[in-house]
Amino acid sequence: MLSVENISFQYDKDVILKSIDFKVLPGEHLSIIGESGSGKSTLLQLIYGEFDLNEGQIFWKETEILGPEHNLVAGYEFTKSVTQEFNIMPFITVAENVGKYLSNTSPSLKKQRIAELLEVVELTGFSNTKAQYLSGGQKQRVAIAKSLAKEPELLLLDEPFSHIDNFKKQSLRRKIFRYLKEKNIACLVATHNHEDVLGYADKMLVINNAQIEAYGTPKDLYNKPKTNLIASFFGEFNELPNYGFVYAHQLKVVVNSEMKAVVEQNYYKGNNYLIQAKLDGNPLFFEHGDVLEIGESVCLKIEEL
Ligand SMILES: Nc1ncnc2c1ncn2[C@@H]1O[C@H](COP(=O)(O)OP(=O)(O)OP(=O)(O)O)[C@@H](O)[C@H]1O
């Protein structure tokens, strides 16, 4: 189990993380969300042992994860980290990068393992390509495969699909997260994308103002967002008096109701339109199947999630 015990950290005078305390079980998937600059990457780096904590302790099972003051070379056998820098070698092939730390005692086993990992990240056809000729997204996938080569117990992923196009992202996400579950590898995933969370994460940690703003299952946080930061992570939303947070897709146009809004703008979204309207002088967003006329008055009702 990963045990992050009341840690606090600052690079210089500003406190980046304060009294952060949570646990992650073996095989568990924890998503870390928060605004840009809220400290998600810093938290992953601390768990990797890259910096010394100002307060608190971090353990993986019985081992305390220590920073450079006690441990000159960051990192432990049981953990791997994929950062935004990728750390892959440009002048060797994709297969050589992935197999870099694998044992050479059985070349056929090594080859098999590399092939298995390239299949997980959908790069089988690039095995013999030098890494320098890869796109940013392909490099990111090599970095993920490399991090899995020696089967860590704990994997730290910092925005793992940030360079990967939407077309690839969907299947890659399914494959990688399923692979981690099958191998019982715990993972912490810093992300800005709710699609990385819903459907995959067991738990979700929200960081704001250096502290934990919320912790729970994605379903609970989605159904009852306590703050606008959490609601906004999941999509367009409104904060309505007497109701709290209401997602745009929860508002439906009906023949008659007390809630009357005036349409101001339509935004095409593919399967429907996001409608910007005014309700009692305040902006309101809802979704609708068709374009509505600007200036039209519509009645709305709130649907339960
Ligand atoms: N090496 C560093 N030295 C000093 N300050 C740093 C360093 N790295 C990050 N910071 C600062 O710490 C804060 C948190 O940064 P961090 O990268 O952890 O945020 P983040 O939540 O991962 O952001 P993003 O979502 O944009 O990646 C930011 O204000 C950043 O400027």
The ligand as an SDF file (V2000), in Angstrom:
LIG
                    3D

 31 33  0  0  0  0  0  0  0  0999 V2000
   11.3010   22.9500   -9.8260 N   0  0  0  0  0  0  0  0  0  0  0  0
   10.4800   23.9120   -9.4010 C   0  0  0  0  0  0  0  0  0  0  0  0
   10.9650   24.9860   -8.7030 N   0  0  0  0  0  0  0  0  0  0  0  0
   10.1500   25.9550   -8.2620 C   0  0  0  0  0  0  0  0  0  0  0  0
    8.8090   25.9630   -8.4440 N   0  0  0  0  0  0  0  0  0  0  0  0
    8.2710   24.9400   -9.1160 C   0  0  0  0  0  0  0  0  0  0  0  0
    9.0800   23.8650   -9.6390 C   0  0  0  0  0  0  0  0  0  0  0  0
    8.2510   22.9830  -10.2640 N   0  0  0  0  0  0  0  0  0  0  0  0
    7.0160   23.4780  -10.1480 C   0  0  0  0  0  0  0  0  0  0  0  0
    7.0100   24.6450   -9.4550 N   0  0  0  0  0  0  0  0  0  0  0  0
    5.8160   25.4480   -9.0830 C   0  0  0  0  0  0  0  0  0  0  0  0
    5.0120   24.6350   -8.2470 O   0  0  0  0  0  0  0  0  0  0  0  0
    3.6270   24.8110   -8.5400 C   0  0  0  0  0  0  0  0  0  0  0  0
    2.9940   23.4560   -8.8430 C   0  0  0  0  0  0  0  0  0  0  0  0
    3.5190   22.9700  -10.0600 O   0  0  0  0  0  0  0  0  0  0  0  0
    3.1260   21.5530  -10.6350 P   0  0  0  0  0  0  0  0  0  0  0  0
    3.9000   21.3580  -11.8940 O   0  0  0  0  0  0  0  0  0  0  0  0
    3.2700   20.5390   -9.5770 O   0  0  0  0  0  0  0  0  0  0  0  0
    1.5620   21.7640  -10.9640 O   0  0  0  0  0  0  0  0  0  0  0  0
    0.5700   20.8710  -11.8110 P   0  0  0  0  0  0  0  0  0  0  0  0
   -0.6900   20.7790  -11.0390 O   0  0  0  0  0  0  0  0  0  0  0  0
    1.2250   19.5870  -12.1840 O   0  0  0  0  0  0  0  0  0  0  0  0
    0.3600   21.7700  -13.1120 O   0  0  0  0  0  0  0  0  0  0  0  0
   -0.0540   21.3430  -14.6050 P   0  0  0  0  0  0  0  0  0  0  0  0
   -1.4430   20.7970  -14.5350 O   0  0  0  0  0  0  0  0  0  0  0  0
    0.0280   22.6430  -15.3570 O   0  0  0  0  0  0  0  0  0  0  0  0
    0.9720   20.3360  -15.0810 O   0  0  0  0  0  0  0  0  0  0  0  0
    3.5710   25.8010   -9.6920 C   0  0  0  0  0  0  0  0  0  0  0  0
    3.3030   27.0830   -9.1710 O   0  0  0  0  0  0  0  0  0  0  0  0
    4.9630   25.7600  -10.2940 C   0  0  0  0  0  0  0  0  0  0  0  0
    5.3080   26.9970  -10.8500 O   0  0  0  0  0  0  0  0  0  0  0  0
  1  2  1  0
  2  3  1  0
  2  7  2  0
  3  4  2  0
  4  5  1  0
  5  6  2  0
  6  7  1  0
  6 10  1  0
  7  8  1  0
  8  9  2  0
  9 10  1  0
 10 11  1  0
 11 12  1  0
 11 30  1  0
 12 13  1  0
 13 14  1  0
 13 28  1  0
 14 15  1  0
 15 16  1  0
 16 17  2  0
 16 18  1  0
 16 19  1  0
 19 20  1  0
 20 21  2  0
 20 22  1  0
 20 23  1  0
 23 24  1  0
 24 25  2  0
 24 26  1  0
 24 27  1  0
 28 29  1  0
 28 30  1  0
 30 31  1  0
M  END
$$$$
